[in-house]
């Protein structure tokens, strides 16, 4: 091949790679925008004054894509605001991650090996365009709102001095780009870990058997909980009333509830507190537990004290965890031993649970203090839900190992990858392929 034809081929391949990365980024942000807008519309945000709805949607997309949004407020010299918000709208995040991950892997399918340079080049293009789209979205994510104070003292004084309380938000661009970079790199790493068809560099192929089946089973388990949660949410929306509020939770924060439910099912625990007019929108029993006198521990036992149906979380985990073990075993070569399955799935589930603990945490606080004296009644609140990390991740390791061992035993009668029938001898006595 001539030098000119090689250059033309390389240029065409590079152009296709850039086009593929652009399609992946645009599709992911379009999906996140659509899901976020639908959830916010169900929550009533479409009626916000001043044409703020697109900016609120942009803020949700920024948070879902790994960005950082700051909350601020005050009432001139009359009052100061103490506000913070740390929560990921994981329904929006999952929608964008599935879109970007699928389109990133699609050109790489059906290949056994790829060079480090090719994988880094494809990932670099996607990361660069992702950060550019995130930065543009972050520039749109800023707005201020007035707060209704009813008959509170700050409201009466504010009317006299024309200094009404306000609260606003804006994306922190440097923090957004840094955390967004970690988010997209983590997504691409997970994509390469779970995909059986995506190529790996030659030096990493030997880790395929130990890593990919267990990683795929863990991700499938997390997505199964999301699907179950979606079914429950749709049933609740259709039968219990408050359909719009329920759909808002489904479209914005379904994994924020479904994934902690998985950890509670195998014995994990969370702790937190809710006070003031704000709280978790669903389920109601969780909000009740968090409104104790002090920091409350959330586990199956504390939930079951108020609603015995919480024990169903244990039953669901008891079914789906061995199912993940079977899935990992079926996707592994037949020569992998049960104790190896136990080790692989135990580590994978522990790492997946650690990711859930970091992603599903909720911490929100807002308060207005009048002239630095004290908080204004009715305008402050706190919601906090964080994992009991060592208990939850430790139990995930143990139950993942048990599920991996049991799944390997249950998968023995099933068709296994790598299981080849012994060739039958032909008429001449030489071995040949088995007859069809």
C-alpha positions in Angstrom: 0.0 0.0 0.0 1.3 3.4 -1.0 2.1 6.1 1.6 -0.7 8.3 0.1 -3.3 5.5 0.4 -2.2 4.8 4.0 -2.6 8.5 4.9 -6.1 8.5 3.3 -7.1 5.4 5.2 -5.8 6.8 8.5 -7.6 10.1 7.9 -10.8 8.4 7.1 -10.6 6.2 10.2 -9.8 9.2 12.4 -12.8 11.0 10.9 -15.1 8.0 11.6 -13.8 7.8 15.2 -14.4 11.5 15.8 -17.9 11.1 14.3 -18.6 8.1 16.5 -17.5 9.9 19.6 -19.6 12.9 18.7 -22.7 10.8 18.2 -22.2 9.0 21.5 -21.8 12.3 23.4 -24.8 14.0 21.7 -27.0 11.0 22.2 -26.1 10.6 25.9 -26.8 14.3 26.6 -30.0 14.2 24.6 -31.2 11.2 26.6 -30.2 12.8 29.9 -32.0 16.0 29.0 -35.1 14.2 28.0 -35.3 12.1 31.1 -34.4 15.0 33.4 -37.0 17.3 31.7 -39.7 14.7 32.0 -38.9 14.1 35.7 -38.8 17.8 36.5 -42.1 18.4 34.6 -43.8 15.6 36.7 -42.4 17.4 39.8 -44.0 20.7 38.8 -40.8 22.5 37.8 -42.3 23.5 34.4 -44.2 26.2 36.2 -41.1 27.9 37.6 -41.1 31.7 37.0 -38.7 33.6 34.7 -38.3 30.8 32.2 -36.1 28.9 34.6 -37.1 25.4 33.6 -34.4 24.9 30.9 -31.8 26.1 33.4 -33.0 23.7 36.1 -32.9 20.9 33.5 -29.3 21.9 32.7 -28.4 21.7 36.4 -29.9 18.2 36.7 -28.0 17.1 33.6 -24.8 18.6 35.1 -25.2 16.7 38.3 -26.1 13.5 36.5 -23.0 13.7 34.4 -20.8 14.0 37.4 -20.8 17.8 37.7 -21.1 20.0 40.8 -23.9 22.5 41.5 -23.7 25.1 44.3 -26.7 26.4 46.1 -26.8 29.9 47.6 -29.4 32.3 49.1 -30.0 35.2 51.3 -32.0 38.4 51.8 -29.6 41.2 51.4 -28.2 42.4 54.7 -31.2 40.9 56.5 -30.4 37.3 56.3 -27.8 34.7 55.4 -28.3 31.4 53.9 -26.7 28.1 54.8 -27.3 25.8 51.8 -25.7 22.7 50.4 -26.8 19.9 48.1 -25.1 16.6 47.4 -27.2 14.2 45.5 -27.0 12.5 42.1 -30.2 12.0 40.0 -29.2 8.5 39.2 -32.1 7.8 36.8 -30.7 10.5 34.5 -27.1 9.2 35.1 -28.0 5.6 34.2 -29.9 6.7 31.0 -26.8 8.7 29.9 -24.4 6.0 30.9 -26.2 3.3 28.9 -26.4 5.4 25.8 -22.8 6.6 25.9 -21.5 3.1 26.8 -23.4 1.3 24.1 -22.2 3.7 21.4 -18.6 3.7 22.6 -18.5 -0.2 22.5 -20.4 -0.6 19.2 -17.5 0.0 16.8 -15.3 -2.3 18.9 -17.5 -5.4 19.0 -16.5 -8.8 17.5 -12.8 -8.2 17.9 -10.5 -10.1 20.2 -7.6 -7.8 20.6 -7.0 -4.0 20.3 -3.9 -2.0 20.9 -3.5 0.3 23.9 -3.1 3.2 21.4 -6.4 2.5 19.7 -8.4 2.2 22.9 -6.8 5.3 24.4 -7.4 7.2 21.2 -11.1 6.3 21.1 -11.5 7.0 24.8 -9.6 10.3 24.5 -11.9 11.6 21.8 -15.0 10.7 23.7 -13.7 12.2 27.0 -12.7 15.5 25.2 -16.2 15.9 23.6 -17.9 14.9 26.8 -16.1 17.6 28.8 -16.9 20.2 26.2 -20.6 19.3 26.3 -20.5 19.3 30.1 -18.9 22.7 30.1 -21.5 24.2 27.8 -24.3 22.7 29.9 -22.8 24.0 33.1 -22.8 27.6 31.7 -26.6 27.3 31.3 -27.1 25.9 34.8 -27.6 29.0 36.9 -30.7 30.7 38.2 -32.1 32.6 41.3 -35.6 32.3 42.8 -37.6 34.3 45.3 -38.8 32.4 48.4 -42.3 32.7 49.8 -42.1 33.7 53.5 -45.8 33.9 54.4 -46.1 35.6 57.8 -42.5 35.1 59.0 -40.6 38.1 60.5 -38.1 38.2 57.7 -40.9 38.4 55.1 -42.5 41.4 56.8 -39.2 43.2 57.2 -38.2 42.3 53.6 -41.4 43.9 52.3 -40.6 47.1 54.0 -37.0 47.2 52.8 -37.6 45.6 49.4 -35.2 42.8 50.2 -37.0 39.5 49.7 -35.3 36.2 50.4 -33.8 34.4 47.4 -32.2 31.0 46.7 -30.2 30.2 43.6 -27.9 27.7 42.1 -25.0 27.7 39.7 -22.6 25.1 38.3 -19.1 25.2 39.7 -17.2 24.9 36.4 -13.8 23.7 37.6 -15.2 21.2 40.0 -17.7 20.1 37.3 -15.0 19.4 34.8 -12.8 17.5 37.3 -15.6 15.3 38.7 -17.1 14.9 35.2 -13.7 13.7 34.0 -13.7 11.0 36.7 -17.3 10.1 35.9 -16.7 9.5 32.2 -13.4 7.7 32.8 -15.2 5.4 35.3 -17.9 4.7 32.8 -15.5 3.7 30.0 -13.7 1.5 32.4 -16.9 -0.3 33.5 -17.9 -0.7 29.8 -14.6 -2.5 29.0 -15.0 -4.6 32.2 -18.5 -5.9 31.5 -18.5 -6.3 27.7 -17.6 -9.8 26.5 -17.2 -8.6 22.9 -15.1 -5.5 23.4 -11.4 -6.1 22.6 -8.6 -5.8 25.2 -4.9 -5.2 24.7 -3.0 -8.4 24.3 -1.4 -8.1 27.8 -4.8 -7.9 29.5 -6.6 -10.7 27.7 -5.5 -13.2 30.5 -7.7 -11.3 33.0 -10.8 -11.7 30.9 -12.0 -14.9 32.7 -11.4 -13.5 36.2 -13.0 -10.1 35.7 -15.6 -9.8 33.0 -18.2 -12.5 33.9 -18.4 -11.3 37.5 -18.4 -7.7 36.5 -21.2 -8.3 34.0 -23.2 -10.2 36.6 -22.9 -7.4 39.1 -24.0 -4.7 36.6 -26.9 -7.0 35.5 -27.9 -7.3 39.2 -27.9 -3.6 39.7 -30.0 -3.1 36.5 -32.4 -5.8 37.5 -33.1 -3.9 40.7 -33.7 -0.8 38.6 -36.2 -2.7 36.4 -38.0 -4.1 39.5 -38.1 -0.7 41.0 -39.6 0.7 37.8 -42.3 -1.9 37.9 -43.1 -1.1 41.5 -43.1 2.6 40.7 -45.5 2.2 37.8 -47.9 0.1 39.9 -47.8 2.7 42.8 -48.4 5.5 40.3 -51.4 3.7 38.8 -53.0 2.6 42.1 -52.0 4.8 45.0 -52.6 8.3 43.7 -50.0 11.1 43.5 -49.0 9.7 40.1 -47.0 12.8 39.0 -44.9 12.8 42.2 -44.2 9.0 41.9 -43.2 9.4 38.2 -40.9 12.3 39.2 -39.1 10.0 41.6 -38.9 7.2 39.0 -37.5 9.5 36.3 -35.0 11.3 38.6 -34.0 9.1 41.4 -35.1 5.5 41.0 -31.6 3.9 41.4 -31.2 6.1 44.5 -33.9 3.9 46.1 -33.4 0.6 44.3 -29.7 0.2 44.9 -29.8 0.9 48.6 -32.7 -1.6 48.7 -30.3 -4.2 47.4 -27.8 -3.4 50.2 -30.6 -3.6 52.8 -31.7 -7.0 51.4 -28.3 -8.6 52.1 -28.0 -7.0 55.6 -26.4 -3.6 54.9 -27.4 -0.5 56.7 -27.6 3.3 56.1 -27.9 6.1 58.6 -29.3 9.6 58.4 -31.8 12.2 59.5 -34.6 14.3 58.1 -36.0 17.4 59.7 -37.9 20.5 58.7 -40.4 20.8 55.8 -38.1 18.9 53.4 -37.8 15.1 53.2 -37.4 12.1 50.9 -40.4 12.0 48.5 -40.7 8.2 48.6 -41.1 5.7 50.2 -42.9 7.2 53.1 -41.7 4.5 55.6 -38.1 5.6 55.0 -38.9 9.3 55.7 -40.6 8.1 58.9 -37.5 6.2 60.1 -35.2 9.2 59.3 -37.4 11.6 61.4 -36.3 10.2 64.7 -35.0 12.3 67.6 -31.4 11.7 66.6 -29.4 10.0 63.8 -31.4 7.0 62.7 -30.1 3.6 61.4 -31.9 2.4 58.4 -31.9 -1.4 57.9 -34.5 -4.0 57.2 -35.4 -4.4 60.9 -36.0 -0.6 61.5 -38.1 -0.4 58.3 -40.1 -3.5 59.2 -41.0 -2.0 62.6 -43.2 0.4 60.6 -44.0 -1.7 57.6 -43.6 -5.5 57.7 -43.4 -5.6 53.9 -39.8 -4.5 54.2 -38.9 -8.1 54.8 -39.5 -8.6 51.1 -36.2 -6.9 50.5 -34.5 -10.0 52.0 -36.5 -12.4 49.8 -35.7 -10.5 46.6 -32.0 -10.5 47.4 -32.1 -14.2 48.3 -33.4 -14.9 44.7 -31.4 -12.4 42.7 -28.0 -12.8 44.3 -27.8 -16.6 43.4 -29.2 -15.6 40.0 -26.2 -13.3 39.5 -23.9 -16.2 40.5 -25.5 -18.4 37.9 -25.1 -15.7 35.3 -21.4 -15.2 36.1 -20.8 -19.0 35.9 -22.6 -19.4 32.6 -20.5 -16.6 31.1 -17.3 -18.2 32.4 -15.3 -21.1 30.8 -16.2 -24.5 32.1 -12.8 -25.0 33.8 -13.3 -22.2 36.4 -13.8 -23.8 39.8 -16.6 -22.9 42.3 -14.2 -21.3 44.8 -12.8 -19.1 42.0 -16.4 -18.1 41.1 -16.9 -17.2 44.8 -13.8 -15.1 44.9 -14.5 -13.3 41.6 -18.2 -12.5 42.4 -17.4 -11.6 46.0 -14.9 -9.0 45.0 -17.1 -7.7 42.1 -20.2 -7.3 44.3 -18.1 -5.6 47.1 -16.7 -3.0 44.6 -20.2 -2.5 43.0 -21.6 -2.0 46.5 -18.9 0.5 47.3 -19.8 2.4 44.1 -23.5 2.4 45.2 -22.6 3.7 48.6 -20.7 6.6 47.1 -23.3 7.4 44.4 -26.5 7.0 46.3 -25.7 9.2 49.3 -28.0 12.1 49.9 -27.2 15.3 51.8 -29.2 18.5 51.5 -29.5 21.4 53.9 -31.0 24.8 53.7 -31.6 27.5 56.3 -32.1 31.3 56.6 -30.9 33.1 59.6 -32.3 36.5 60.5 -29.6 39.2 61.2 -27.3 36.4 62.3 -29.5 35.6 65.3 -31.2 32.3 64.5 -32.9 30.3 61.8 -36.3 31.3 60.5 -39.0 28.8 61.3 -40.3 26.9 58.4 -37.6 27.9 56.0 -34.9 25.4 57.1 -34.4 21.7 56.7 -31.9 18.9 56.5 -32.0 15.6 54.8 -29.1 13.2 55.1 -28.7 9.5 54.2 -25.2 7.9 54.2 -24.1 4.3 54.2 -22.7 2.4 57.1 -19.7 1.6 54.8 -17.8 -1.3 56.4 -20.9 -3.2 57.4 -22.5 -2.9 53.9 -19.4 -3.5 51.8 -18.2 -6.3 54.1 -21.5 -8.2 53.8 -21.5 -7.6 50.1 -18.2 -9.4 49.9 -19.5 -12.4 52.0 -22.8 -12.7 50.2 -21.2 -12.2 46.8 -18.8 -15.1 47.6 -21.7 -17.3 48.7 -23.8 -16.4 45.6 -20.8 -17.1 43.4 -20.2 -20.5 44.9 -23.9 -21.5 44.8 -24.3 -20.1 41.3 -21.3 -22.3 40.1 -23.0 -25.4 41.5 -26.4 -24.5 40.0 -24.9 -23.8 36.6 -23.3 -27.2 36.2 -26.2 -28.7 34.3 -26.4 -25.7 32.0 -24.6 -25.1 28.8 -21.2 -23.6 29.6 -18.9 -21.6 27.5 -15.7 -23.5 26.9 -17.3 -26.9 27.2 -16.4 -28.9 24.1 -17.5 -32.4 23.3 -14.9 -35.1 22.8 -14.4 -35.8 19.1 -15.6 -39.2 17.8 -13.3 -41.5 15.8 -14.0 -41.9 12.1 -13.9 -45.2 10.1 -10.2 -45.0 9.8 -9.7 -44.8 13.5 -8.7 -41.2 13.5 -10.6 -38.7 15.6 -12.9 -36.3 13.8 -15.6 -33.8 14.4 -18.7 -35.1 16.1 -21.6 -35.8 13.6 -24.4 -33.1 13.4 
